[in-house]
Amino acid sequence: VLEEGIRLRASLEGGDDQGYFDSIYAADLPSRAVLVYMCLKEHCNAESQCFPSQRTIAKETGLSRNTVRRAIDDLERHGFVTKEQLWRSNGGRSSFLYTVR
């Protein structure tokens, strides 16, 4: 579903979806990491930051939450994503803030 949306958006904009993701495709990453990267990019604002929950990423990609966690770890190790824990006003954990490169 996500990949179809990316292809559709690129074709409507006259762009090439392969060109947009050249660096991620060139890296030695498992397909789960590529899919999660695409999902994160779809959520990003103008500063290349987003904060979808791992549950949201799992739902949108069709991956399990554990697989999403492993994919994010892969992306962090390869320098494509950094994450920062966000906190609620009551001191509880919220989602992560992802910065996507």
N, C-alpha and C positions, 0 to 999 in steps of 0.2 A: 504494500500500500504506500509506504513512504517513498520507495524508489519510483513508483509510478508518478507520484506527486512531483518529485524532483525533475523527472524527465518532462512531464507536462509543463511545469513552470519554465524550464529551460527552453522548450520549444516555443512557448508563447512569447518569451522574451527574445527569441532569436539567438539564444546562447547555446553553448555546448556544455552539457552537464559533465562530461569527462574533463574538460579544461578546468572547471571549477574545483575539481577534486584531484587534480594531477598529483599533488604531493602525497595525499593519503593513499592513492592507488600505487604510487611508486614505493612506498614504505613496505617493509616486511611485516605486515599486520594481519591477524586473522580477520575473516569476513565479519565476525561479530563486532570488532572494533570499527571497521569501516561503516557498518550500518548505524552504530551508535553515534559516530562522528557526524554522519549525515543528519541524524535526528537532532543532535545538539545544534548544528548549523541552522536548521530550520527554526529553532526557537530563539536564536541569537538576536540581540538588539544591535544598534549601530556601533556599539563598542565591542562587539563580538562576545557578549556575556549573556548568560541565560541561567535559569534556575529551575528546570523541570525536575520533578521528583524521579527517583529511580523507578518507581511504580509507573509513572507516566511514560517514561522512556520504554519500559518493558511492554506496556500496552501498545504503544505506537509501533514498535519494531517487531512484536511477536516473540521476543526473547524472554527468558525467565529473569527475575531480578538478580539472581546470582550470576547469570551470564552477563547482564548489564554491568554489574560490579567488576567482573573480570575484564570486560571490554574497556571500561573507564580506566582501570589500572594499566592496561596495554597502552592506551592513548597518553596517559600521564608519563609512562616510562619512555615513550618515543617523542615526548615534547609537543604533542598536538593539543593537549588540554591541561589546564591547571584547575584545581578545585579548592574552594574555601568553604568551610562549614558556616552556615548561617544559623543565627540563634533567635529564638522568640523572646519577646519582652519579659516573659516569666522565667527565662534562663534555660528553657528546653531547646532541644535541637530542632532545627527546621531543615530545609533542603540544602543542597550545596549550590554555591555560585560557581558556575563553570566559565572559564575564559578559554575560548577556542581560537587556536592559531591557524 
